[in-house]
Amino acid sequence: MRFGACVGMEFDRIKYVKEYGYDYVESCFHALTDATQEEYQTLCGEIKKYEIPCEVVNCFLPGRLPLCGENVDYDALKEYIEKGFSRGKPIGLKKVVFGSGGARKVPDNYSYEKAVKQLVYFLKEILAPICEKYQVTVVIEPLQLCDSNIINTVKEGATLAALAECEYVKGLSDLFHMEVMHDKIDNIKLLKGCIKHAHIAEPKKRVYPLSKDEYDYKAYLDVLEEAGCDTCSIEANTDDFVNDAKIAIDMLRSL
């Protein structure tokens, strides 16, 4: 298993991610798209300086680019995604996390069936060709109900990914969201080949995982590996990144 740490737009954390022995950085898609040229160059500079790739980004699509409903702008979506993928290539981008609860929200009083068909159309006709062009995998992230009213379990995310019929569209497992949704980690065993990225955190408070006694993290990592998932990022809150990031990676490596 290869481990990364989510740094968002806090690029000063990249030096510690490298120093502590993580394999890659996970940043935000809007660091590649909505970011100014100066902000983007800062990210590139830190990645180059510390020689650690930004293999994964999350926060894929903003709420202003809805995927479901009567006002889906596919041209704007294509432009936004193309810009992010092209900016990601020089820094080692390989995977994009598709959570984006606001963008994929099913509007009130809108047909759920239509929404699912729109998501499948987006994945197959809009996203898949861009993924193939850049050889970047998009992984669909199930979210808790308060974050998204569609795709809330790992099985649902993997099912939607399968409907895309593209080797570059797969599923994701997030331990925090699974815990909230009572989505058992054993379900991951049934999804071999479908889950290509994971997030980990102490699942109750969504803070950095610091101790083997908090949760059976080994069981989670074992089922991920059994399913063929090769990357796992810490996506968690912390008041002391410098301290917690070191303890967390050492603990996870020990498993």
C-alpha positions as CSV (number, residue, x, y, z in Angstrom):
1,M,0.0,0.0,0.0
2,R,1.3,3.5,-0.9
3,F,0.3,6.3,1.4
4,G,-0.4,10.0,0.8
5,A,-1.5,13.0,2.9
6,C,-4.2,15.5,1.9
7,V,-2.7,19.0,2.1
8,G,-5.4,21.0,0.3
9,M,-4.0,24.4,-0.6
10,E,-1.6,24.4,2.3
11,F,1.5,23.9,0.2
12,D,3.9,24.5,3.1
13,R,2.9,21.0,4.4
14,I,4.5,19.3,1.4
15,K,8.0,19.4,2.9
16,Y,6.8,17.4,5.9
17,V,4.9,14.9,3.7
18,K,8.2,14.2,1.9
19,E,10.3,14.2,5.0
20,Y,8.1,11.8,6.9
21,G,8.2,9.2,4.1
22,Y,4.8,9.5,2.4
23,D,4.7,8.4,-1.2
24,Y,2.7,11.3,-2.7
25,V,0.7,14.4,-1.9
26,E,-3.1,14.7,-2.4
27,S,-4.2,18.3,-3.1
28,C,-7.4,19.9,-4.6
29,F,-8.6,19.9,-8.1
30,H,-9.3,23.7,-7.8
31,A,-5.6,24.1,-7.2
32,L,-5.2,23.1,-10.8
33,T,-8.2,24.9,-12.2
34,D,-9.5,27.9,-10.2
35,A,-6.1,28.7,-8.8
36,T,-4.3,31.7,-10.2
37,Q,-1.2,31.1,-12.3
38,E,0.9,32.2,-9.3
39,E,-0.8,29.7,-6.9
40,Y,-0.4,26.9,-9.5
41,Q,3.3,27.7,-9.9
42,T,3.7,27.7,-6.1
43,L,2.3,24.1,-6.1
44,C,4.5,23.1,-9.0
45,G,7.5,24.6,-7.3
46,E,7.0,22.8,-4.0
47,I,6.4,19.5,-5.8
48,K,9.6,19.9,-7.8
49,K,11.6,21.2,-4.8
50,Y,10.7,18.2,-2.6
51,E,10.6,15.6,-5.4
52,I,7.3,14.1,-4.3
53,P,4.4,13.8,-6.9
54,C,1.0,15.2,-6.5
55,E,-0.6,12.0,-7.7
56,V,-4.1,12.6,-6.4
57,V,-6.4,15.6,-6.1
58,N,-9.9,15.8,-4.6
59,C,-12.7,18.4,-4.6
60,F,-13.2,17.7,-8.3
61,L,-16.2,19.7,-9.4
62,P,-17.6,22.9,-7.9
63,G,-21.3,23.4,-7.2
64,R,-21.6,26.0,-9.9
65,L,-21.2,23.1,-12.5
66,P,-24.1,20.8,-11.7
67,L,-24.3,17.4,-13.2
68,C,-28.0,16.7,-12.6
69,G,-31.1,18.8,-13.4
70,E,-32.2,21.0,-16.3
71,N,-29.2,23.3,-16.5
72,V,-26.2,21.1,-17.1
73,D,-23.5,22.8,-19.2
74,Y,-21.4,20.1,-20.7
75,D,-19.2,22.5,-22.6
76,A,-18.2,24.3,-19.4
77,L,-17.6,20.9,-17.7
78,K,-15.3,19.8,-20.5
79,E,-13.3,23.1,-20.4
80,Y,-13.0,22.9,-16.6
81,I,-11.8,19.3,-16.5
82,E,-9.4,19.7,-19.4
83,K,-7.7,22.6,-17.7
84,G,-7.3,20.7,-14.5
85,F,-6.0,17.5,-16.2
86,S,-3.5,19.5,-18.4
87,R,-2.2,21.3,-15.3
88,G,-1.9,18.1,-13.4
89,K,0.3,16.3,-15.9
90,P,3.5,18.1,-15.0
91,I,3.2,17.3,-11.3
92,G,2.4,13.6,-11.7
93,L,-1.4,13.5,-11.5
94,K,-2.8,10.0,-11.7
95,K,-6.1,10.0,-9.8
96,V,-8.9,12.5,-9.2
97,V,-11.4,12.0,-6.4
98,F,-15.0,12.6,-7.5
99,G,-16.9,13.5,-4.4
100,S,-18.4,16.9,-5.3
101,G,-21.6,16.6,-3.4
102,G,-22.8,20.0,-4.5
103,A,-22.2,19.3,-8.2
104,R,-23.8,15.8,-8.2
105,K,-26.8,16.8,-6.0
106,V,-30.2,15.7,-7.3
107,P,-32.4,18.8,-7.3
108,D,-35.5,18.9,-5.2
109,N,-38.5,17.3,-6.9
110,Y,-36.3,16.1,-9.8
111,S,-36.4,12.5,-11.0
112,Y,-33.8,10.3,-9.4
113,E,-33.9,8.0,-12.4
114,K,-33.1,11.0,-14.7
115,A,-30.3,12.1,-12.4
116,V,-28.7,8.7,-12.5
117,K,-28.9,8.6,-16.3
118,Q,-27.3,12.1,-16.4
119,L,-24.4,11.0,-14.2
120,V,-23.8,7.9,-16.4
121,Y,-23.9,10.1,-19.5
122,F,-21.4,12.5,-17.9
123,L,-19.1,9.7,-17.0
124,K,-19.3,7.9,-20.4
125,E,-19.5,10.7,-22.9
126,I,-17.8,13.7,-21.2
127,L,-15.4,12.4,-18.6
128,A,-14.1,9.0,-20.0
129,P,-12.6,10.4,-23.2
130,I,-10.6,13.0,-21.2
131,C,-9.5,10.4,-18.7
132,E,-8.3,8.2,-21.6
133,K,-6.5,11.2,-23.2
134,Y,-4.5,12.0,-20.1
135,Q,-4.5,8.5,-18.6
136,V,-5.8,9.8,-15.3
137,T,-8.3,7.7,-13.3
138,V,-11.3,9.3,-11.7
139,V,-12.5,7.5,-8.5
140,I,-16.1,8.0,-7.4
141,E,-16.3,8.8,-3.7
142,P,-19.4,7.8,-1.7
143,L,-20.4,10.6,0.7
144,Q,-22.5,10.7,3.9
145,L,-26.1,11.8,3.4
146,C,-25.7,15.3,4.6
147,D,-23.0,15.8,1.9
148,S,-24.8,14.2,-1.0
149,N,-28.2,12.8,-1.7
150,I,-26.9,10.3,-4.2
151,I,-24.1,7.7,-4.1
152,N,-23.7,7.1,-0.3
153,T,-22.1,3.6,-0.1
154,V,-19.0,2.0,-1.6
155,K,-21.1,-0.4,-3.6
156,E,-23.2,2.4,-5.1
157,G,-20.0,4.2,-6.1
158,A,-18.5,1.1,-7.7
159,T,-21.8,0.4,-9.5
160,L,-21.9,3.9,-11.0
161,A,-18.3,3.5,-12.0
162,A,-19.0,0.2,-13.7
163,L,-21.8,1.8,-15.8
164,A,-19.2,4.2,-17.2
165,E,-17.6,1.3,-19.0
166,C,-14.2,2.9,-18.8
167,E,-11.0,1.5,-17.2
168,Y,-10.2,5.0,-16.0
169,V,-13.4,5.4,-14.0
170,K,-13.4,3.4,-10.7
171,G,-14.6,3.5,-7.1
172,L,-13.2,4.9,-3.8
173,S,-13.5,3.9,-0.2
174,D,-13.5,6.5,2.6
175,L,-13.4,5.1,6.1
176,F,-15.1,8.1,7.7
177,H,-18.0,8.2,5.3
178,M,-18.3,4.4,5.6
179,E,-18.5,4.6,9.4
180,V,-21.2,7.3,9.3
181,M,-23.3,5.3,6.8
182,H,-22.7,2.0,8.6
183,D,-21.2,0.7,5.4
184,K,-19.2,-2.4,6.6
185,I,-15.6,-2.6,5.4
186,D,-16.1,-6.3,4.5
187,N,-18.3,-5.1,1.6
188,I,-15.0,-3.9,0.0
189,K,-14.0,-7.6,-0.4
190,L,-16.8,-8.0,-3.0
191,L,-15.4,-5.2,-5.2
192,K,-12.1,-6.6,-6.3
193,G,-10.8,-4.5,-9.2
194,C,-13.3,-1.8,-8.6
195,I,-11.7,0.3,-5.8
196,K,-8.6,2.2,-6.9
197,H,-8.1,4.7,-4.1
198,A,-9.0,5.2,-0.4
199,H,-9.2,7.7,2.3
200,I,-8.4,7.0,6.0
201,A,-9.0,8.9,9.2
202,E,-10.0,8.1,12.8
203,P,-13.6,7.3,11.8
204,K,-15.5,8.9,14.7
205,K,-14.0,12.4,14.8
206,R,-12.3,12.4,11.4
207,V,-8.9,13.3,12.9
208,Y,-5.5,11.9,12.1
209,P,-5.2,8.2,12.9
210,L,-2.6,8.1,15.6
211,S,-3.0,4.8,17.5
212,K,-3.7,1.1,16.7
213,D,-6.1,1.1,19.7
214,E,-8.5,3.7,18.1
215,Y,-9.7,1.4,15.4
216,D,-8.7,-1.8,13.5
217,Y,-6.9,0.1,10.8
218,K,-5.1,-3.1,9.7
219,A,-8.4,-4.8,8.9
220,Y,-9.3,-1.8,6.7
221,L,-6.0,-1.8,4.9
222,D,-6.2,-5.6,4.4
223,V,-9.5,-5.5,2.7
224,L,-8.3,-2.6,0.5
225,E,-5.3,-4.6,-0.6
226,E,-7.5,-7.7,-1.2
227,A,-9.7,-5.6,-3.5
228,G,-6.7,-4.3,-5.4
229,C,-6.5,-0.8,-4.1
230,D,-2.9,0.4,-4.0
231,T,-3.2,4.0,-2.7
232,C,-4.6,5.4,0.6
233,S,-4.5,9.0,1.7
234,I,-5.0,10.4,5.1
235,E,-7.9,12.9,4.8
236,A,-8.5,14.2,8.3
237,N,-8.5,17.2,10.6
238,T,-5.6,18.2,12.8
239,D,-4.5,21.0,15.0
240,D,-0.9,19.9,14.7
241,F,-0.1,18.7,11.3
242,V,3.7,18.6,11.8
243,N,3.3,16.2,14.8
244,D,0.2,14.2,13.7
245,A,1.4,13.5,10.2
246,K,4.6,11.9,11.5
247,I,2.8,9.7,14.1
248,A,0.2,8.6,11.6
249,I,2.4,7.5,8.8
250,D,4.7,5.6,11.2
251,M,1.6,3.8,12.7
252,L,0.2,2.9,9.3
253,R,3.5,1.7,8.0
254,S,3.8,-0.6,11.1
255,L,0.6,-2.4,10.0
